[in-house]
């Protein structure tokens, strides 16, 4: 009986250690990078002169932001930076592989990665 308790305690300890290691590997983005990523999502959401194109269909800014939030939710804890957010979640369809596009003020659609990186660079410049 005593031997079983010891084995159970070791098993529980090992399980706790494993859970801790898994949690450490899925750390959240550093706060500054998290803030930049959230600022990009807010910019997407509030862009009144912008059309987002995903797999050939056009979406409003609010719909695009909501879609990106849902898409990125499962990977959020694994991303280390706002740049990784753009590259991992906000640049192309995981279904078709087609790049997301953004058209500003009725202009020629451009890859979302390009536009979002410009917006990110502006955010970083203004933060200095």
C-alpha positions in Angstrom: 0.0 0.0 0.0 2.7 2.4 1.0 4.6 1.6 -2.2 1.6 2.5 -4.3 1.3 5.9 -2.6 4.9 6.6 -3.4 4.5 5.7 -7.0 1.3 7.7 -7.3 3.1 10.7 -5.8 6.0 10.4 -8.2 3.5 10.1 -11.1 1.6 13.2 -10.0 4.9 15.1 -9.6 6.0 14.0 -13.1 2.7 14.9 -14.6 2.9 18.4 -12.9 6.4 18.9 -14.3 5.3 17.9 -17.8 2.3 20.3 -17.6 4.6 23.1 -16.5 7.0 22.4 -19.4 4.1 22.4 -21.9 2.8 25.7 -20.4 6.3 27.3 -20.7 6.6 26.3 -24.4 3.3 28.1 -25.1 4.2 31.4 -23.5 2.3 34.4 -24.6 3.8 37.1 -26.7 5.9 39.7 -24.9 3.6 42.6 -23.8 5.0 45.1 -26.3 4.6 42.7 -29.2 1.1 41.8 -28.0 0.2 45.5 -27.9 1.5 46.0 -31.5 -0.4 42.9 -32.7 -3.6 44.2 -31.0 -3.1 47.6 -32.5 -2.8 46.1 -36.0 -6.1 44.2 -35.4 -7.7 47.5 -34.3 -6.4 49.3 -37.3 -7.8 46.6 -39.5 -11.2 46.8 -37.7 -11.5 50.6 -37.9 -10.2 51.1 -41.5 -13.3 52.7 -43.1 -11.7 53.1 -46.5 -10.3 49.6 -46.8 -11.6 46.4 -48.4 -10.1 43.0 -47.4 -10.1 40.2 -50.0 -9.9 36.6 -48.9 -10.1 33.8 -51.4 -11.6 36.1 -54.0 -14.4 37.5 -51.7 -14.5 41.0 -50.3 -15.0 41.7 -46.6 -15.5 44.7 -44.5 -12.9 45.8 -42.1 -14.9 44.6 -39.1 -15.5 41.2 -40.6 -11.8 40.9 -41.6 -10.6 41.7 -38.0 -13.1 39.2 -36.5 -12.0 36.5 -38.9 -8.3 37.2 -38.1 -9.0 37.1 -34.3 -10.7 33.7 -34.7 -8.1 32.3 -37.0 -5.2 33.4 -34.9 -6.7 32.4 -31.5 -5.2 28.9 -31.4 -1.7 30.1 -32.4 -1.6 33.3 -30.4 0.4 31.8 -27.5 3.0 30.4 -29.8 3.8 33.6 -31.7 6.7 35.7 -30.4 6.2 39.0 -32.2 3.8 41.2 -34.2 5.8 40.3 -37.3 5.2 36.6 -36.7 1.5 37.4 -36.3 1.5 39.0 -39.7 3.4 36.2 -41.3 1.6 33.3 -39.5 -2.0 34.5 -39.4 -2.7 37.6 -41.4 -1.0 37.0 -44.8 -2.6 34.0 -46.5 -5.4 31.5 -46.5 -4.5 28.3 -44.7 -7.2 26.6 -46.9 -6.2 27.7 -50.4 -2.7 29.2 -49.8 -3.8 32.4 -51.6 -2.5 35.6 -50.1 -5.0 37.9 -48.4 -5.3 41.3 -50.2 -6.1 44.8 -49.0 -7.5 47.5 -51.2 -7.2 51.0 -49.8 -9.5 53.8 -51.1 -10.4 51.6 -54.1 -6.8 51.3 -55.1 -5.1 48.2 -56.5 -5.3 45.3 -54.1 -2.0 44.6 -52.4 -0.9 41.6 -50.3 -2.0 42.1 -46.7 1.4 41.1 -45.4 2.9 44.1 -47.2 0.2 46.6 -46.0 0.3 45.2 -42.4 4.0 45.4 -42.2 3.9 49.1 -43.4 1.3 49.8 -40.7 3.5 48.0 -38.1 6.5 50.0 -39.1 4.5 53.2 -38.7 3.4 52.0 -35.2 7.0 51.3 -34.2 8.3 54.6 -35.6 5.6 56.6 -33.8 6.3 54.7 -30.5 10.0 55.9 -30.4 
